[in-house]
Amino acid sequence: MRKSLPQRIALSVVGVVVALLILFPTYWMFVTSLRTPGEILSPKYDLIPTSFSFGNFATALGKDNFPTYLMNSLIVTVGSVLCALVAGTLAAIPLSRLRFTGRKGFLVLVMVAQLAPVSALFIPLFLLMRDAGLLNTLPSLLLIYFATTLPFTVWMLYGFVNGIPYELEEAAMIDGCSQTGAFRRVTLPLLGPGLVTTSVFSFITAWNEYLFALVFIQDKPKETLPVWLASFRTAFATDWGGVMAASVIYAIPALIFFLLVQRKLVSGATAGAVKG
């Protein structure tokens, strides 16, 4: 049913209020990053600043080894995302297309692995990485981030593959494609929205992870950006301007990644379909 004008206005107002509540912390972080230390600690704190200072950004970017921390975060995050997408796709396809003994039980195990708290796996993972000689190395973080995001990736891609009719692949095979070719030419393009959705989740999860990076890495040059962000707080004081500027810098790569893939959420929905 088409909503009346008062209903549309009410929904629009509610939407605007919710959007403002969500965006306000980000706005406050950005505005604070442009203030001087005296303005930040001043009791008179204007919602709209009248002056701007980029000194906090200079302080944040001037921290030791910032480019190294950025590269470390990109390596473990992008690597874990790519591994999760490849392994998740290879698991979701047979789980959706094939019928074999133990299939439902495996799906239950995937769900249980997703629901298990990461804190419960902290000590076993630490002992495992220690015995494997991977402590204090970036591959240890990559493997942990890959393992923690894989169950969600498999479950999500399983649902997306189920939504793609197998008749499309059969039609492609009738036209001369092999089974692998039918998957590559038909199913994989239609799987684009699922790949993008899971990649965004995996990227944000790995990019924001702090506890494993703090405990598993002891050498400063191997630390990641979340640990670098915590370095602005010391036993004596907290550089709030530096924290806010560093938080803005920290959010930029995730924002860029989302902007690069967000179009695929819609464009992949119809790509690869055959004409009737």
N, C-alpha and C positions, 0 to 999 in steps of 0.2 A: 504494500500500500504506500502511496505517495504521502509523505509527511506534510503537515500544514506549515504555514509560514512561522507561527510561534514555536512549533516544535523544532524547525530547522534553526531558528535563531537561538533557542535554548541549547541545542546540541553544539552549535558553533561557539557559543560562550563557554560551555564546559570544555570544549576542545582547546580553546585559547588559554583558559586557566590552567589546564593540565600541562600544555606545552610550556607555559611560562614557569610553572613549578619545576619542570624537568630542566629547562634551560638556565634557570637562575643560578644554580651552583657553578655552571661553566662560565657564565657572565661574571660572577663574583670573583672567580679564580683569575680570569683574564684582566679584570679591572685592578685587582690587588697587585698583579704582577707589574703594573705600570705605575705604581705609587712608590714613593720614597719610604725608607724605614720609619721616618718621623710621622708621615701621614698614615702609615699602616697602624702604628701604635697610638695614634691620636684618638681621643674619645669622640671628636667630631669627624664622622666618617660619612661622606656624601655618597649617595647611591650612584650619581653620575659625576665622575671626576672632572675637575676643571683644568688639571695639568697632567702631563704624562712624562714618565722617565723610563728609559730603556736600560738603566744601570743594572736592574735585576737580571735581565737577559744576558748582559755582558758577564755578570758574576757567575751565572749558571753555565754559560758556554765556556767560561774560563776555568772551570773545575778541571783538575788533572784527569787525563785519559778519557775525556768525554767521547771523542771519536771512536776510541777502542770499545768503550761500553756500548755505544750505539751499534757498532758492527757485531759485537757479540750477541746482542739481543736480536738483531736481524737474522743472524746465522741460525740460532737455535729456534727462533719463531718460524721463519720461512721453511726451514728444514723439517720441523715437526709437522707443519701444515701440509707440505707436499707428501710426506710419508703417510700421514693419516688419510689423505684423499686417495692415494694409490691403494693402500691396504684396505681402506673402507670400501672402495669401488669393487675390488677383487673379491671381497667377502659378501657385499650386498647382492651382486649379480647372481651367484649360485644360490644364495638363500631365498631369493625371490623367484628364480626361474626353475630351479630343480626341486624335486621332492625326494628326500632321502631320509633314512632312519636317523633320528636324533636332531632333526632340523629345529623343531619347536623347543627342544631342550637347550639347544645352542642359543636360540634367540632369548630365552629366559636368562641364560648366563650373561649374555651381553647386557641385558637390562639390569641385572644384579651388579655387574661391574660398573655400570654407570651410576647406580645409586650408592655404591660404597663410598664412604667418606675418605677423602684423600689423606687426612691425618692418620687414619688407621693403617695406611700403607707406607707411612713415612719411615719407620724403623726398618721394615723388611727391605724397602728400596735402598736405604742407606747401606745396609749390610750387603745387599746384592752388588751394588756399585763398588763397595770396598773390596769384596772378594774378586770382582772382575777387573780391578785396577783402574776403574774409571772415575774415581773420586777426584775432584778438583780439575775436571776437564769439561769442555763444552759438550762433547758427545753424551755425557751422563745427563745433562739437562735436556738435550734433544730427545733422548730415548724416554725420559720421564714425561715430558710434555706430549710426546707421541702416544705413549701408553695411556695417559689420562684423557686424551681427547678421542682416542680410537673408538671406544664403545658408543659414544654419541654419534660419531661419524657413520659407523656401520648402521646404527638404528635409523638415523635420518635418511641415509641413502637407500636403505631397504624400503622405506615407505615411498620414496620418490620412484624407485624402480617398479614397485607394485602399481603405481599410477600410470605407467607407460604400457599400453596394450602390446602384448606379445605378437599380435597379428601384424603390427608394423614390421617387425623383424621377419616374420614369415613371408610377407609380401616382398620384401627386399630379397630374400633368398630365392623366391620363385623367379624374380627378375634376374637372377644370376649371381647374387652376392653369396659369399661364404658366410658361415655363422659369425665369424670374427668381423668380416666386412660389414655385415648387417648391424652388428653392435656399434662399430665405429662410425658408420654413416647415419644411423637412425637413432639408436638408443642414447648414445653418448651426447649428441647435441641436445636431445630432449632432457638429459640429465643435468644440463647447465644450471638451472635454478637450485637444484639440490647441492651441487658442488659448490656454488657460491655461498649458499646459506651455511653449510658446514665449515667452509673455509673461513668465513667471518667469525664464527663461534670459536674455531680452533685458534685463529690468529689472536683474538682478544684474550682467550684463556692463557695462551703461552706468553703473550706480550706483558700481561699484568701479573704473572706469577712472581712471588717474592720469596716465600719461605724456602723452597728448594734451592733457589739461587743463592740465598744467604748462607745456608748450612753446607751445601755440597761444594761450594766454591770458596777457597781460602785465599787464593792469589788475587791481588787487586786487578792486574791487567786482564783477568778472565771474568770479572764481574759483569753483570748486566745492568740495564738502566733502572729497574726497580730498586736495586741495591744502591746505585748512584743517587737516586732520588732521596733515599733515607739518609744519605750522608750530610744533608743540610741541617739535620738535627743533631746537636752535640750534647754533652753533659752540662754545658754551661748555658746554652741558649739555642734558640731556633731561628734561623734566617727565614722569616715568613715570606719576604719578598723573593728571595732566591727559590724557596719551595714552590711558590706560585708560578714563577717564570719557568722553572724546571718542569712543572706539571704541564704547562702549555706546550713546551718543547716536546715533552714525553708523549703528548696526545697527538701530535702532528702525524707521525708515521701511520698510526692506526686510522686516522681520518683520511689520509691519502689512499691507503689500501681500500677502505670502504668506497671512496669515490671512484676508484678504478674498476671495482667489480659490481657496483650497484646497478648499472644498466643491464648486466647479464641476468639479473633477477627477473626481468620482464622479457628481454629479447630471447632468452633461451627457452621460453615456454612453448614456442611454436616452431622453433628451428628444427629441421630434419624431418618433419611430417611429410607423408606422401599424399598425393592427391587421390581423391576417391573416384 
